[in-house]
């Protein structure tokens, strides 16, 4: 409303125009209002800066962190599935920067709040695992079934902390692999707290990078948060670019991931085709074929035949019979380079 109020000079100009019958002042007023409208649009493009939440990590660094942890989430999900002998899906939900106090007050209490060191980075890092997913995982490690049970709202016992260490060690192993193209980290768990508000690794207004993951197994889901203070990664910020994560995709698979893949494909159905022989005939010869006619081929009856698995040439085999049924006997396994 304030932008539509005329100044004293504009009011006097309008009164003079009405007395003299001149229309030029109205044009002046219209142009003044147009300039005020343009200034208003210019002000709308201005983004307010919040000094309480300064964005200290650049967009390129944030994209690099997101790409690195997307690859980590896939590998950690596979490794965790191998540990639990059950499919666990790990999804990267967000990579944000906020203040440490905002991060701490967003967590549940009690929780599994792991204080980490990551030499040669300075300071401490945080790994928080939500009880809604942690207790079902512990139950699974103790031999429980897939049925979900009410989540306990209490601190972890000594036995449960020992079981949780298997999960956190798996996390540290995979996060080390995710970061190896940026820096070689030596990750250790310093201590585990149940109340996040009792741990203050940086001042409350210090900026941290929060990477959040969602863990899903069956009908159970929960969050896992990885918190990195900005002052810890500031010395290596120039190494955090979008190109640092490419080689992570080429890392060797772990025994856990290989075991999981083997378990998934063990019961897969594949199609096997044994090609007895092949030849060419004309359409006229094909139309003249009758029952009892013989088609000759160049394939020797005593030579092995080709066996394909899902369309890929895999074996050489001999024709025969087994228990009154036609069969083939594998004679040789072909190398992948021999596949057509």
C-alpha positions as CSV (number, residue, x, y, z in Angstrom):
1,X,0.0,0.0,0.0
2,X,2.9,2.3,0.8
3,X,4.1,2.2,-2.8
4,X,0.7,3.6,-4.1
5,X,0.8,6.8,-1.9
6,X,1.7,9.9,-3.8
7,X,4.3,12.4,-2.6
8,X,3.4,16.0,-1.8
9,X,5.0,17.2,-5.1
10,X,2.9,14.8,-7.1
11,X,-0.3,15.9,-5.4
12,X,0.5,19.5,-6.1
13,X,1.3,18.6,-9.7
14,X,-2.1,16.9,-10.1
15,X,-3.9,19.9,-8.6
16,X,-2.2,22.3,-11.0
17,X,-3.0,20.1,-13.9
18,X,-6.7,20.0,-13.0
19,X,-6.8,23.8,-12.7
20,X,-5.0,24.4,-16.0
21,X,-6.4,21.4,-17.9
22,X,-2.9,20.2,-18.8
23,X,-2.5,16.3,-19.2
24,X,1.3,16.2,-19.0
25,X,1.6,15.9,-15.2
26,X,-0.6,12.7,-15.3
27,X,2.0,11.3,-17.7
28,X,4.7,12.2,-15.2
29,X,2.8,10.5,-12.4
30,X,2.2,7.4,-14.5
31,X,5.9,7.2,-15.3
32,X,6.8,7.7,-11.7
33,X,4.5,4.8,-10.7
34,X,6.1,2.6,-13.4
35,X,9.5,3.3,-12.1
36,X,8.3,2.5,-8.5
37,X,6.9,-0.8,-9.8
38,X,10.2,-1.7,-11.5
39,X,12.0,-0.9,-8.3
40,X,9.6,-3.2,-6.4
41,X,10.3,-6.0,-8.8
42,X,14.0,-5.4,-8.4
43,X,13.6,-5.7,-4.6
44,X,11.8,-9.0,-5.0
45,X,14.9,-10.5,-6.5
46,X,17.0,-9.8,-3.4
47,X,17.5,-12.9,-1.2
48,X,17.7,-12.2,2.5
49,X,20.9,-13.4,4.2
50,X,20.5,-15.2,7.5
51,X,23.5,-14.5,9.7
52,X,22.4,-17.2,12.1
53,X,22.7,-19.9,9.4
54,X,25.5,-18.8,7.0
55,X,26.1,-21.2,4.1
56,X,29.8,-21.8,4.3
57,X,30.0,-24.9,2.1
58,X,29.9,-24.1,-1.6
59,X,27.4,-25.7,-4.0
60,X,30.2,-27.6,-5.8
61,X,31.3,-29.1,-2.5
62,X,27.7,-30.0,-1.6
63,X,27.2,-31.7,-4.9
64,X,30.4,-33.7,-4.4
65,X,29.3,-34.8,-0.9
66,X,26.0,-35.8,-2.2
67,X,27.5,-37.9,-5.1
68,X,30.0,-39.6,-2.7
69,X,27.3,-40.6,-0.2
70,X,24.9,-41.8,-2.9
71,X,27.5,-44.4,-3.8
72,X,28.1,-45.1,-0.1
73,X,24.4,-45.7,0.6
74,X,24.3,-48.4,-2.1
75,X,27.4,-50.2,-0.8
76,X,26.4,-49.9,2.8
77,X,23.0,-51.3,2.1
78,X,24.5,-54.3,0.4
79,X,27.0,-54.9,3.2
80,X,24.3,-54.5,5.9
81,X,22.1,-56.9,4.0
82,X,24.9,-59.5,4.1
83,X,25.4,-59.0,7.8
84,X,21.7,-59.4,8.7
85,X,20.9,-62.0,6.0
86,X,18.0,-59.8,5.1
87,X,17.4,-57.2,2.4
88,X,18.1,-53.7,3.8
89,X,17.6,-50.7,1.6
90,X,19.6,-47.5,2.4
91,X,18.5,-44.3,0.7
92,X,20.3,-40.9,0.8
93,X,17.5,-38.5,1.8
94,X,19.4,-35.2,2.1
95,X,22.7,-33.4,2.4
96,X,22.2,-30.1,4.2
97,X,24.2,-27.5,6.2
98,X,22.7,-26.2,9.4
99,X,23.9,-25.2,12.9
100,X,25.0,-27.8,15.4
101,X,22.2,-26.8,17.8
102,X,19.5,-27.4,15.2
103,X,21.0,-30.8,14.4
104,X,21.1,-31.9,18.1
105,X,17.6,-30.7,19.0
106,X,16.1,-32.5,15.9
107,X,17.2,-35.9,17.3
108,X,15.3,-38.2,19.6
109,X,16.3,-38.8,23.2
110,X,17.4,-41.5,23.9
111,X,19.3,-42.3,20.7
112,X,22.5,-44.1,19.6
113,X,24.8,-41.1,19.4
114,X,28.3,-42.2,18.3
115,X,31.2,-39.8,18.7
116,X,33.8,-40.4,16.0
117,X,37.4,-39.3,15.2
118,X,38.5,-39.1,11.6
119,X,42.3,-38.6,11.5
120,X,43.8,-36.5,9.9
121,X,40.7,-34.4,10.1
122,X,40.5,-32.2,13.2
123,X,37.7,-32.4,15.7
124,X,34.9,-35.0,16.0
125,X,32.2,-36.4,13.7
126,X,28.8,-37.7,14.7
127,X,27.0,-40.9,13.7
128,X,23.4,-41.0,15.0
129,X,21.2,-44.1,14.5
130,X,17.5,-43.8,15.3
131,X,16.1,-46.3,17.8
132,X,13.2,-47.0,15.4
133,X,15.5,-48.9,13.1
134,X,18.3,-49.8,15.5
135,X,16.3,-52.0,17.9
136,X,14.8,-54.1,15.0
137,X,18.4,-54.6,13.7
138,X,19.6,-55.7,17.1
139,X,16.6,-58.1,17.3
140,X,17.6,-59.5,14.0
141,X,21.2,-60.0,15.0
142,X,19.9,-61.9,18.1
143,X,17.9,-64.3,15.9
144,X,14.6,-62.6,15.9
145,X,12.2,-62.9,13.0
146,X,10.9,-60.4,10.5
147,X,7.9,-59.3,12.6
148,X,8.2,-55.8,13.9
149,X,8.0,-55.2,17.7
150,X,7.4,-52.0,19.7
151,X,10.5,-49.8,19.8
152,X,12.1,-49.5,23.2
153,X,12.6,-46.0,24.6
154,X,15.6,-46.6,26.8
155,X,19.5,-46.4,26.6
156,X,21.3,-49.3,25.1
157,X,22.6,-52.1,27.3
158,X,26.2,-53.3,27.3
159,X,25.3,-56.4,25.2
160,X,23.4,-54.2,22.7
161,X,26.3,-51.8,22.5
162,X,28.5,-54.7,21.5
163,X,26.1,-55.7,18.7
164,X,25.7,-52.1,17.6
165,X,29.5,-51.9,17.2
166,X,29.2,-54.4,14.3
167,X,26.9,-52.0,12.5
168,X,29.0,-48.9,13.2
169,X,32.2,-50.7,12.1
170,X,30.5,-51.6,8.9
171,X,29.5,-48.0,8.4
172,X,33.1,-46.8,9.1
173,X,34.5,-49.3,6.6
174,X,32.2,-48.1,3.8
175,X,32.5,-44.4,4.6
176,X,36.3,-44.8,4.5
177,X,36.0,-46.3,1.0
178,X,33.6,-43.5,-0.1
179,X,36.1,-40.8,1.0
180,X,39.3,-42.5,-0.2
181,X,39.5,-40.3,-3.4
182,X,39.4,-37.2,-1.3
183,X,41.4,-38.2,1.8
184,X,42.5,-41.4,3.5
185,X,40.5,-41.4,6.8
186,X,41.3,-43.4,10.0
187,X,37.9,-43.6,11.6
188,X,37.4,-44.6,15.2
189,X,34.4,-44.6,17.7
190,X,35.4,-42.6,20.8
191,X,32.3,-43.2,22.8
192,X,28.5,-43.8,22.5
193,X,26.0,-41.5,24.3
194,X,22.2,-41.9,24.7
195,X,21.4,-38.2,25.2
196,X,22.6,-36.1,22.2
197,X,22.3,-32.9,24.1
198,X,25.1,-34.0,26.5
199,X,27.7,-33.9,23.7
200,X,28.9,-30.6,22.3
201,X,31.7,-31.1,19.7
202,X,31.4,-27.5,18.4
203,X,29.7,-24.3,19.5
204,X,25.9,-24.3,19.0
205,X,26.0,-21.8,16.1
206,X,28.8,-23.6,14.3
207,X,27.9,-24.8,10.8
208,X,27.8,-28.6,10.2
209,X,27.1,-30.7,7.1
210,X,24.3,-33.2,7.9
211,X,24.0,-36.2,5.6
212,X,20.8,-38.2,6.3
213,X,20.0,-41.7,5.3
214,X,16.8,-43.8,5.5
215,X,17.1,-47.5,6.3
216,X,14.3,-49.8,5.2
217,X,14.0,-53.5,6.0
218,X,10.5,-55.0,5.4
219,X,7.9,-52.7,6.9
220,X,10.4,-51.1,9.3
221,X,12.2,-47.9,8.5
222,X,14.3,-45.4,10.4
223,X,16.9,-42.6,10.0
224,X,20.7,-42.6,10.3
225,X,22.5,-39.2,10.4
226,X,26.2,-38.5,9.7
227,X,27.2,-35.0,11.0
228,X,30.5,-33.4,9.9
229,X,31.5,-30.0,11.4
230,X,32.6,-27.4,8.8
231,X,35.8,-26.7,10.6
232,X,36.8,-30.4,10.1
233,X,36.5,-30.4,6.3
234,X,37.5,-26.7,5.7
235,X,41.2,-27.7,5.2
236,X,40.2,-30.1,2.4
237,X,37.4,-28.1,0.9
238,X,39.4,-27.5,-2.3
239,X,39.5,-31.3,-2.8
240,X,35.8,-31.6,-2.6
241,X,34.8,-31.3,-6.3
242,X,32.3,-33.1,-8.5
243,X,35.2,-35.2,-10.0
244,X,36.4,-36.7,-6.7
245,X,33.8,-39.4,-6.5
246,X,34.1,-41.0,-9.9
247,X,36.7,-43.6,-8.9
248,X,34.6,-44.7,-6.0
249,X,32.3,-46.5,-8.4
250,X,35.3,-48.7,-9.4
251,X,36.3,-49.9,-6.0
252,X,36.5,-53.7,-5.5
253,X,33.5,-55.5,-4.0
254,X,33.6,-56.7,-0.4
255,X,33.0,-60.3,0.7
256,X,29.6,-59.2,2.1
257,X,28.4,-57.7,-1.2
258,X,29.6,-60.8,-3.1
259,X,27.7,-63.0,-0.7
260,X,24.6,-61.0,-1.0
261,X,24.7,-61.1,-4.8
262,X,25.3,-64.9,-4.8
263,X,22.3,-65.4,-2.5
264,X,20.1,-63.4,-4.7
265,X,21.1,-65.2,-8.0
266,X,21.3,-68.7,-6.6
267,X,17.6,-69.3,-7.1
268,X,17.3,-67.3,-10.4
269,X,15.7,-69.2,-13.4
270,X,17.9,-69.2,-16.5
271,X,17.1,-70.5,-20.0
272,X,19.5,-73.1,-21.5
273,X,19.5,-73.8,-25.2
274,X,21.5,-76.6,-26.9
275,X,21.9,-76.0,-30.6
276,X,22.1,-79.4,-32.4
277,X,23.0,-78.0,-35.8
278,X,22.1,-75.4,-38.3
279,X,21.9,-75.2,-42.1
280,X,20.2,-73.3,-44.9
281,X,17.4,-74.3,-47.3
282,X,15.4,-72.5,-49.9
283,X,11.7,-71.6,-49.3
284,X,10.7,-74.1,-52.0
285,X,12.5,-76.9,-50.2
286,X,10.9,-75.8,-46.9
287,X,7.4,-76.0,-48.5
288,X,8.1,-79.4,-50.0
289,X,9.1,-81.0,-46.6
290,X,7.1,-84.0,-45.5
291,X,7.1,-86.3,-42.5
292,X,10.1,-88.6,-42.8
293,X,12.2,-86.3,-44.9
294,X,15.8,-85.9,-43.8
295,X,17.7,-82.5,-43.6
296,X,21.4,-82.9,-43.9
297,X,23.8,-80.5,-42.1
298,X,27.6,-80.0,-42.0
299,X,27.7,-80.7,-38.2
300,X,29.4,-84.0,-37.3
301,X,27.3,-86.1,-35.0
302,X,30.4,-86.9,-32.9
303,X,31.4,-83.2,-32.5
304,X,30.3,-81.2,-29.3
305,X,27.3,-78.9,-29.6
306,X,27.0,-75.3,-28.4
307,X,25.1,-74.6,-25.2
308,X,23.8,-71.0,-24.5
309,X,22.6,-69.6,-21.2
310,X,20.1,-66.8,-21.6
311,X,21.4,-66.2,-25.2
312,X,25.1,-66.2,-24.3
313,X,27.4,-69.0,-25.5
314,X,28.7,-70.7,-22.4
315,X,29.5,-74.4,-22.9
316,X,30.3,-77.1,-25.3
317,X,28.5,-80.4,-24.7
318,X,28.0,-84.0,-26.0
319,X,24.6,-85.4,-26.9
320,X,23.4,-88.5,-25.0
321,X,20.6,-90.0,-22.9
322,X,20.0,-90.2,-19.1
323,X,17.4,-92.4,-17.5
324,X,15.6,-92.8,-20.7
325,X,15.5,-89.1,-21.5
326,X,17.6,-87.0,-24.0
327,X,20.4,-85.2,-22.2
328,X,23.7,-83.3,-22.8
329,X,27.0,-83.7,-21.0
330,X,29.0,-80.6,-20.4
331,X,32.4,-81.1,-22.1
332,X,34.0,-77.6,-21.9
333,X,33.4,-74.2,-20.3
334,X,34.0,-71.3,-22.7
335,X,35.7,-68.1,-21.6
336,X,33.6,-64.9,-21.6
337,X,35.6,-63.5,-24.5
338,X,34.4,-66.4,-26.6
339,X,30.7,-65.4,-26.1
340,X,28.9,-64.2,-29.2
